[in-house]
Amino acid sequence: INAPIALAAITIILAVGVPTLPVTGIFITSGVLAAIYYYVTEDTSYQSYALALAVMSQFFKAFSSIYGLSKGYEPRQLLTSTVVEVMGPAGFLIVKLLILGLALKIFFDLEDRWRFILVVALYSIGFATGIRVVLRASLGV
Protein backbone atom coordinates (compact mmCIF):
# COMPACT_ATOMS: atom_id res chain seq x y z
CA ILE A 1 0.00 0.00 0.00
CA ASN A 2 1.20 3.47 -0.81
CA ALA A 3 2.25 5.44 2.31
CA PRO A 4 0.56 8.75 1.30
CA ILE A 5 -2.70 6.92 0.59
CA ALA A 6 -2.54 5.14 3.96
CA LEU A 7 -1.80 8.43 5.72
CA ALA A 8 -4.70 10.13 3.95
CA ALA A 9 -7.07 7.28 4.89
CA ILE A 10 -5.98 7.41 8.54
CA THR A 11 -6.39 11.20 8.59
CA ILE A 12 -9.91 10.96 7.17
CA ILE A 13 -10.89 8.24 9.65
CA LEU A 14 -9.62 10.28 12.59
CA ALA A 15 -11.17 13.52 11.28
CA VAL A 16 -14.59 11.89 10.89
CA GLY A 17 -14.33 10.51 14.41
CA VAL A 18 -14.57 6.79 13.69
CA PRO A 19 -13.75 4.81 16.82
CA THR A 20 -10.61 2.99 15.70
CA LEU A 21 -10.58 0.25 18.33
CA PRO A 22 -13.40 -1.86 16.82
CA VAL A 23 -12.08 -1.46 13.27
CA THR A 24 -8.53 -2.29 14.32
CA GLY A 25 -9.60 -5.22 16.48
CA ILE A 26 -11.70 -6.75 13.72
CA PHE A 27 -8.93 -6.23 11.16
CA ILE A 28 -6.24 -7.77 13.39
CA THR A 29 -8.39 -10.73 14.48
CA SER A 30 -9.39 -11.62 10.94
CA GLY A 31 -5.78 -11.18 9.79
CA VAL A 32 -4.49 -13.52 12.50
CA LEU A 33 -7.06 -16.16 11.53
CA ALA A 34 -6.07 -15.82 7.86
CA ALA A 35 -2.41 -16.25 8.82
CA ILE A 36 -3.31 -19.38 10.78
CA TYR A 37 -5.18 -20.68 7.70
CA TYR A 38 -2.13 -19.94 5.54
CA TYR A 39 0.25 -21.84 7.80
CA VAL A 40 -2.14 -24.74 8.47
CA THR A 41 -2.48 -25.29 4.72
CA GLU A 42 1.29 -25.24 4.21
CA ASP A 43 2.50 -27.48 1.37
CA THR A 44 -1.03 -27.98 0.06
CA SER A 45 -2.77 -26.55 -2.97
CA TYR A 46 -4.87 -24.43 -0.59
CA GLN A 47 -1.88 -22.38 0.54
CA SER A 48 -1.90 -19.16 -1.44
CA TYR A 49 -2.01 -15.50 -0.55
CA ALA A 50 -5.16 -15.02 -2.64
CA LEU A 51 -7.04 -17.70 -0.70
CA ALA A 52 -5.70 -16.49 2.64
CA LEU A 53 -6.97 -13.00 1.79
CA ALA A 54 -10.35 -14.51 0.86
CA VAL A 55 -10.40 -16.23 4.26
CA MET A 56 -9.55 -12.93 5.92
CA SER A 57 -12.32 -11.14 4.04
CA GLN A 58 -14.95 -13.60 5.25
CA PHE A 59 -13.78 -13.42 8.86
CA PHE A 60 -13.69 -9.61 8.56
CA LYS A 61 -17.32 -9.58 7.44
CA ALA A 62 -18.37 -12.06 10.13
CA PHE A 63 -16.73 -10.14 12.97
CA SER A 64 -17.98 -6.82 11.58
CA SER A 65 -21.51 -8.17 11.54
CA ILE A 66 -21.21 -9.56 15.06
CA TYR A 67 -20.00 -6.13 16.19
CA GLY A 68 -22.83 -4.47 14.27
CA LEU A 69 -25.39 -6.79 15.83
CA SER A 70 -24.06 -5.86 19.27
CA LYS A 71 -24.71 -2.21 18.40
CA GLY A 72 -28.28 -2.81 17.22
CA TYR A 73 -27.67 -3.40 13.51
CA GLU A 74 -30.29 -5.75 12.03
CA PRO A 75 -29.34 -8.22 9.27
CA ARG A 76 -31.25 -7.64 6.03
CA GLN A 77 -30.88 -11.00 4.29
CA LEU A 78 -33.50 -13.67 5.04
CA LEU A 79 -31.02 -16.49 5.61
CA THR A 80 -28.77 -14.38 7.80
CA SER A 81 -31.60 -12.97 9.91
CA THR A 82 -33.04 -16.45 10.41
CA VAL A 83 -29.68 -17.89 11.47
CA VAL A 84 -29.08 -14.95 13.83
CA GLU A 85 -32.54 -15.39 15.38
CA VAL A 86 -31.92 -19.09 15.95
CA MET A 87 -28.25 -19.06 16.95
CA GLY A 88 -27.56 -15.50 18.04
CA PRO A 89 -24.79 -13.26 16.66
CA ALA A 90 -22.31 -16.15 16.49
CA GLY A 91 -24.62 -17.69 13.89
CA PHE A 92 -23.33 -15.12 11.43
CA LEU A 93 -19.85 -16.58 11.81
CA ILE A 94 -21.27 -20.00 10.96
CA VAL A 95 -22.91 -18.64 7.79
CA LYS A 96 -19.62 -17.08 6.69
CA LEU A 97 -17.69 -20.29 7.43
CA LEU A 98 -20.18 -22.26 5.33
CA ILE A 99 -19.81 -19.80 2.44
CA LEU A 100 -16.04 -19.98 2.75
CA GLY A 101 -16.01 -23.78 2.94
CA LEU A 102 -18.19 -24.07 -0.15
CA ALA A 103 -16.05 -21.58 -2.06
CA LEU A 104 -12.82 -23.41 -1.14
CA LYS A 105 -14.39 -26.74 -2.08
CA ILE A 106 -15.32 -25.62 -5.61
CA PHE A 107 -12.29 -23.35 -6.15
CA PHE A 108 -10.06 -25.99 -7.77
CA ASP A 109 -12.85 -27.36 -9.96
CA LEU A 110 -13.13 -24.02 -11.77
CA GLU A 111 -11.26 -22.66 -14.77
CA ASP A 112 -8.68 -19.96 -13.97
CA ARG A 113 -11.01 -17.20 -15.15
CA TRP A 114 -13.81 -18.35 -12.84
CA ARG A 115 -11.37 -18.80 -9.95
CA PHE A 116 -10.45 -15.16 -10.29
CA ILE A 117 -14.12 -14.12 -10.31
CA LEU A 118 -14.83 -16.29 -7.24
CA VAL A 119 -11.95 -14.75 -5.30
CA VAL A 120 -13.00 -11.21 -6.25
CA ALA A 121 -16.57 -12.01 -5.21
CA LEU A 122 -15.35 -13.30 -1.84
CA TYR A 123 -13.27 -10.15 -1.35
CA SER A 124 -16.24 -7.98 -2.26
CA ILE A 125 -18.81 -9.64 -0.02
CA GLY A 126 -16.26 -9.81 2.77
CA PHE A 127 -14.32 -6.57 2.87
CA ALA A 128 -16.77 -4.17 1.18
CA THR A 129 -19.81 -5.10 3.21
CA GLY A 130 -17.73 -5.63 6.36
CA ILE A 131 -16.29 -2.12 6.14
CA ARG A 132 -19.78 -0.69 5.60
CA VAL A 133 -21.21 -2.56 8.58
CA VAL A 134 -18.40 -1.75 11.01
CA LEU A 135 -18.34 1.93 10.03
CA ARG A 136 -22.13 2.23 10.34
CA ALA A 137 -22.06 0.54 13.74
CA SER A 138 -19.07 2.60 14.92
CA LEU A 139 -20.61 5.88 13.82
CA GLY A 140 -24.11 4.97 14.99
CA VAL A 141 -25.63 5.47 11.54
Disulfide bonds with the S-S distance in Angstrom:
none
